[in-house]
Amino acid sequence: MHKYSFVSLVAVSFVFLGIFLSSQAQAEETALTGTLNGKIPIEMKLNIDGQDAKGSYLYTKYKTDIPLKGTADAGGNLVLSEFDDKGNMTGTFKGKLSAGGKFEGQWSKPDGSKVFPFALESKAGGTGGGGAAVGTGELTQGGVFENAAQEDAFAKSIGSEPYNSFLETFQLINEQDDLDGLGARVRSGFVRGLAMEMAGIIMCLPSGKYCAAKTDGDRIKVFSNDERYIKTLPKTIAKWREPFTHISNVVFVSTVSGKTTAPAAGSAWVKGKWNRVGTGRFDPSSLEISAVASTSFSFLISAASGANVGEMAGEAKFQGDKAVFTDKATGCVATFTKKGAAVIIEAPGGCDTFGGVGVTFGGEYK
């Protein structure tokens, strides 16, 4: 007959209780916050169940979840891979999650070309913080600047907050052509999976001057210490801007004067195609804008009404926040106004002569 002491039973009970509580804690979600590369605020959510770890993280500024999946061991060592919306792996977090809720280690690209430290801790324990840095040399390493001194001058010129924002944006870097023929060093950058929200471009001129632009919420901010580009986009940056049809506002920050200037005339316009809202199969109308310059753009409007068709084409010149096309022969005066991503066209009177009976060109185009 076996005998068990009361103490032994209690001890065994506590062991099983500990295992149970541990497994419950592992299944719960852990919320962490901190920084990537010492300056980029990020937030992470983790679920650890045995050797399986999964969750997501996001850049605090943009609030777009990036999935994470990986493994964990008994020592708190985690390997978490991130994926884009097509299921491609875009990076890996390797680090250790301590009992105190701190998760520290290194993030790297799949090919190892970039490695950044990260430091996170439980939201209950604080925010993780991270001071701003100036002239870190990271953009030089990525080929954006020719040397660290050039990068440091750029950082000091635009200020630490905008500079850190460029660092945050240039996760993936591409070489671009100098369409202005200035002999400029041109690089564009973006965050994988957020190419339309976090993107930028930097032109470094041989003279040491620069013109740089980046997305900033519902606007594009342009920084330049070259007087030629404190109100006008160089062709290179205008070309880079074309895909961002959802962003119409451009703010120029002149580091020559240190003052922010109002959007220049025409800065809201980009190449593209739009269709008239509220039209059916019998009265369609489309707008195409091309050759956007500092003072005007070229356009073509194709419209129909039943069997009758018409086209109105020409050059619309910027007048304040509008663009105006005038045809002296017909007396047509068409006005183009940007409304977010849409274009409002007013084309009364003589403009109808460009089409057959019932053909009109005015309306809202999206």
JOLIN-V766524 format. One record per pair of residues at least 24 apart in sequence whose ideal C-beta (glycine too) atoms are under 8 Angstrom apart, sorted by sequence separation. I is the first residue (numbers start at 0). J is the second residue. D is the distance in Angstrom with one decimal. If there is no record, write none. Layout:
# JOLIN-V766524
i=I j=J d=D
i=I j=J d=D
This chain:
# JOLIN-V766524
i=25 j=49 d=6.7
i=43 j=67 d=7.5
i=47 j=71 d=5.0
i=65 j=89 d=7.7
i=100 j=124 d=5.4
i=181 j=205 d=7.7
i=212 j=236 d=5.1
i=219 j=243 d=6.7
i=229 j=253 d=3.9
i=281 j=305 d=5.4
i=326 j=350 d=7.9
i=329 j=353 d=7.2
i=341 j=365 d=4.7
i=52 j=77 d=5.6
i=54 j=79 d=7.4
i=56 j=81 d=7.2
i=67 j=92 d=7.2
i=71 j=96 d=7.7
i=77 j=102 d=7.1
i=92 j=117 d=6.5
i=99 j=124 d=7.1
i=175 j=200 d=6.8
i=177 j=202 d=7.3
i=244 j=269 d=5.9
i=338 j=363 d=7.5
i=340 j=365 d=6.8
i=28 j=54 d=7.4
i=52 j=78 d=8.0
i=133 j=159 d=5.1
i=143 j=169 d=6.5
i=210 j=236 d=6.3
i=229 j=255 d=6.2
i=243 j=269 d=7.3
i=265 j=291 d=7.2
i=296 j=322 d=6.5
i=298 j=324 d=7.2
i=22 j=49 d=8.0
i=32 j=59 d=7.7
i=52 j=79 d=6.1
i=77 j=104 d=7.7
i=132 j=159 d=7.4
i=138 j=165 d=7.0
i=170 j=197 d=7.9
i=212 j=239 d=7.2
i=219 j=246 d=5.6
i=226 j=253 d=7.9
i=229 j=256 d=7.6
i=244 j=271 d=5.2
i=265 j=292 d=7.6
i=275 j=302 d=7.6
i=295 j=322 d=7.2
i=333 j=360 d=6.9
i=131 j=159 d=4.3
i=134 j=162 d=7.9
i=138 j=166 d=6.9
i=141 j=169 d=6.2
i=212 j=240 d=7.1
i=218 j=246 d=6.4
i=221 j=249 d=6.3
i=223 j=251 d=7.3
i=241 j=269 d=5.3
i=265 j=293 d=6.2
i=268 j=296 d=5.5
i=333 j=361 d=7.8
i=131 j=160 d=6.8
i=133 j=162 d=6.2
i=137 j=166 d=6.0
i=143 j=172 d=6.5
i=168 j=197 d=5.0
i=214 j=243 d=6.7
i=217 j=246 d=6.4
i=219 j=248 d=7.1
i=220 j=249 d=8.0
i=221 j=250 d=7.0
i=223 j=252 d=7.8
i=224 j=253 d=7.6
i=226 j=255 d=5.8
i=240 j=269 d=6.1
i=241 j=270 d=5.3
i=265 j=294 d=6.8
i=47 j=77 d=7.7
i=142 j=172 d=6.4
i=167 j=197 d=7.1
i=168 j=198 d=6.4
i=169 j=199 d=6.5
i=218 j=248 d=3.9
i=219 j=249 d=5.0
i=220 j=250 d=5.2
i=221 j=251 d=4.9
i=222 j=252 d=4.9
i=223 j=253 d=6.5
i=224 j=254 d=4.4
i=225 j=255 d=7.8
i=230 j=260 d=6.0
i=241 j=271 d=7.6
i=263 j=293 d=7.6
i=264 j=294 d=7.7
i=265 j=295 d=7.5
i=132 j=163 d=7.0
i=135 j=166 d=7.0
i=138 j=169 d=6.2
i=141 j=172 d=4.6
i=168 j=199 d=4.5
i=202 j=233 d=6.6
i=217 j=248 d=6.2
i=218 j=249 d=6.7
i=219 j=250 d=7.4
i=221 j=252 d=6.7
i=223 j=254 d=6.8
i=224 j=255 d=5.4
i=229 j=260 d=6.3
i=265 j=296 d=7.4
i=45 j=77 d=7.8
i=131 j=163 d=5.3
i=142 j=174 d=7.1
i=214 j=246 d=6.5
i=218 j=250 d=5.5
i=220 j=252 d=6.1
i=222 j=254 d=6.1
i=223 j=255 d=7.7
i=231 j=263 d=5.9
i=237 j=269 d=8.0
i=202 j=235 d=5.9
i=230 j=263 d=4.2
i=45 j=79 d=7.9
i=165 j=199 d=5.7
i=202 j=236 d=6.9
i=232 j=266 d=7.0
i=200 j=235 d=7.5
i=215 j=250 d=7.8
i=311 j=346 d=7.3
i=56 j=92 d=8.0
i=165 j=201 d=7.1
i=200 j=236 d=5.8
i=298 j=335 d=7.4
i=145 j=184 d=6.3
i=200 j=239 d=4.7
i=311 j=350 d=6.5
i=144 j=184 d=7.5
i=143 j=184 d=7.8
i=311 j=353 d=4.1
i=143 j=186 d=4.4
i=310 j=353 d=6.5
i=311 j=354 d=7.5
i=142 j=186 d=6.1
i=300 j=344 d=7.3
i=309 j=353 d=5.0
i=310 j=354 d=7.5
i=141 j=186 d=7.3
i=143 j=188 d=7.4
i=168 j=213 d=5.6
i=198 j=243 d=7.7
i=309 j=354 d=2.2
i=165 j=211 d=7.0
i=168 j=214 d=7.7
i=300 j=346 d=8.0
i=308 j=354 d=6.8
i=309 j=355 d=5.8
i=141 j=188 d=7.6
i=195 j=242 d=7.3
i=307 j=354 d=6.6
i=308 j=355 d=6.3
i=153 j=201 d=7.7
i=165 j=213 d=6.2
i=195 j=243 d=6.8
i=307 j=355 d=2.9
i=47 j=96 d=7.8
i=164 j=213 d=6.5
i=268 j=317 d=7.8
i=306 j=355 d=7.9
i=307 j=356 d=5.3
i=309 j=358 d=4.1
i=311 j=360 d=5.3
i=153 j=203 d=7.9
i=185 j=235 d=5.8
i=195 j=245 d=7.4
i=304 j=354 d=7.4
i=307 j=357 d=5.8
i=308 j=358 d=6.7
i=45 j=96 d=7.7
i=164 j=215 d=7.6
i=304 j=355 d=6.9
i=307 j=358 d=5.4
i=309 j=360 d=7.5
i=181 j=233 d=7.6
i=183 j=235 d=7.1
i=187 j=239 d=6.0
i=265 j=317 d=4.1
i=302 j=354 d=5.8
i=304 j=356 d=7.0
i=305 j=357 d=6.6
i=156 j=209 d=7.8
i=264 j=317 d=4.2
i=267 j=320 d=7.2
i=304 j=357 d=3.5
i=149 j=203 d=6.5
i=157 j=211 d=7.4
i=179 j=233 d=4.8
i=237 j=291 d=6.6
i=264 j=318 d=7.4
i=268 j=322 d=6.8
i=288 j=342 d=7.8
i=304 j=358 d=4.7
i=152 j=207 d=7.1
i=178 j=233 d=7.7
i=179 j=234 d=5.0
i=264 j=319 d=6.4
i=303 j=358 d=6.5
i=304 j=359 d=7.4
i=153 j=209 d=6.0
i=178 j=234 d=4.3
i=179 j=235 d=5.4
i=264 j=320 d=7.5
i=286 j=342 d=6.2
i=302 j=358 d=5.1
i=45 j=102 d=7.8
i=113 j=170 d=7.5
i=144 j=201 d=7.9
i=178 j=235 d=4.5
i=265 j=322 d=7.3
i=302 j=359 d=6.6
i=143 j=201 d=5.4
i=145 j=203 d=6.8
i=149 j=207 d=7.1
i=153 j=211 d=7.6
i=177 j=235 d=5.9
i=286 j=344 d=7.0
i=302 j=360 d=5.5
i=43 j=102 d=7.3
i=144 j=203 d=6.1
i=161 j=220 d=7.4
i=176 j=235 d=7.3
i=143 j=203 d=7.6
i=175 j=235 d=6.7
i=178 j=238 d=5.8
i=300 j=360 d=4.9
i=161 j=222 d=6.6
i=232 j=293 d=7.8
i=231 j=293 d=4.8
i=138 j=201 d=7.6
i=175 j=239 d=6.9
i=157 j=222 d=4.9
i=276 j=341 d=7.7
i=156 j=222 d=7.8
i=29 j=96 d=7.8
i=156 j=224 d=5.9
i=273 j=341 d=7.3
i=31 j=100 d=7.4
i=33 j=102 d=7.8
i=268 j=337 d=6.7
i=273 j=342 d=5.5
i=36 j=106 d=8.0
i=267 j=337 d=4.5
i=29 j=100 d=7.2
i=31 j=102 d=5.6
i=35 j=106 d=6.1
i=282 j=357 d=7.5
i=284 j=359 d=7.6
i=41 j=117 d=7.4
i=43 j=119 d=5.8
i=284 j=360 d=6.6
i=282 j=359 d=7.9
i=41 j=119 d=7.4
i=284 j=362 d=6.8
i=286 j=364 d=4.7
i=36 j=115 d=4.0
i=37 j=116 d=6.6
i=285 j=364 d=7.7
i=35 j=115 d=5.7
i=36 j=116 d=6.5
i=284 j=364 d=7.6
i=35 j=116 d=7.9
i=36 j=117 d=7.5
i=37 j=118 d=7.7
i=35 j=117 d=4.9
i=34 j=117 d=6.9
i=33 j=117 d=6.7
i=34 j=118 d=6.0
i=278 j=362 d=7.5
i=33 j=118 d=4.9
i=34 j=119 d=7.9
i=277 j=362 d=7.0
i=33 j=119 d=3.6
i=276 j=362 d=6.6
i=277 j=363 d=7.5
i=32 j=119 d=6.4
i=33 j=120 d=6.0
i=40 j=127 d=7.9
i=275 j=362 d=4.6
i=276 j=363 d=4.6
i=31 j=119 d=4.0
i=32 j=120 d=7.2
i=275 j=363 d=6.9
i=276 j=364 d=6.9
i=31 j=120 d=6.3
i=40 j=129 d=7.3
i=275 j=364 d=5.2
i=276 j=365 d=5.5
i=31 j=121 d=6.0
i=32 j=122 d=5.4
i=247 j=337 d=5.2
i=274 j=364 d=6.3
i=30 j=121 d=6.9
i=31 j=122 d=6.8
i=38 j=129 d=5.4
i=161 j=252 d=7.8
i=273 j=364 d=3.6
i=274 j=365 d=6.7
i=29 j=121 d=6.7
i=30 j=122 d=4.8
i=37 j=129 d=5.2
i=38 j=130 d=7.6
i=247 j=339 d=6.3
i=273 j=365 d=5.8
i=33 j=126 d=7.3
i=34 j=127 d=5.6
i=37 j=130 d=7.6
i=38 j=131 d=6.2
i=247 j=340 d=6.8
i=32 j=126 d=5.4
i=33 j=127 d=2.8
i=34 j=128 d=7.2
i=38 j=132 d=5.8
i=32 j=127 d=5.4
i=33 j=128 d=7.8
i=34 j=129 d=3.7
i=37 j=132 d=6.7
i=157 j=252 d=7.4
i=245 j=340 d=5.2
i=31 j=127 d=8.0
i=33 j=129 d=7.3
i=244 j=340 d=5.9
i=157 j=254 d=6.0
i=156 j=254 d=4.8
i=36 j=137 d=7.7
i=90 j=191 d=7.6
i=89 j=191 d=4.6
i=89 j=192 d=6.7
i=60 j=167 d=7.8
i=83 j=191 d=6.1
i=84 j=192 d=6.6
i=58 j=167 d=7.3
i=83 j=192 d=4.6
i=39 j=163 d=7.8
i=38 j=163 d=5.2
i=39 j=166 d=7.4
i=65 j=192 d=6.1
i=38 j=166 d=6.6
i=39 j=167 d=4.7
i=38 j=167 d=7.4
i=63 j=192 d=7.2
i=36 j=166 d=7.3
i=63 j=193 d=6.0
i=58 j=190 d=7.2
i=61 j=193 d=6.1
i=63 j=196 d=7.2
i=58 j=193 d=7.5
i=61 j=196 d=5.6
i=61 j=197 d=6.4
i=58 j=197 d=7.4
